[in-house]
Amino acid sequence: MAEEEVKLGSSKPMIATQAEMVEARVPIPYRDQCAHLLIPLNKCRVAEFYLPWKCENERHTYEKCEYELVMERMLQMQKIRELEEKKKKAKQIQTQPGGSPIPLIPSTAQA
């Protein structure tokens, strides 16, 4: 039986470099695959005095990127849980007497 693996990490490339993020003062928790969209969003916010109806396109693009990252992580976690469940079931079958599943018709007492 082939061992299945779940590829961890994001499929999105890291576009913004560490130097760019440091220069733009992006907080460390926000330095992910969407940081290249956060930098222009923050510049727009500062230029527009954080007015909520300004910079809508930049904010929407950034939030969509973050949403896609979260959904990707959720799918990875679901795959990991499914693999663990398969392994658990396979281990249960192996630990039963004779290594076979429980018979549907019980055996009678030996006479």
HELIX and SHEET records of a PDB file:
HELIX    1   1 GLN A   18  GLU A   23  1                                   6    
HELIX    2   2 ILE A   28  TYR A   30  5                                   3    
HELIX    3   3 ALA A   35  ALA A   47  1                                  13    
HELIX    4   4 GLU A   56  THR A   95  1                                  40    
HELIX    5   5 PRO A   97  GLY A   99  5                                   3    
END                                                                             
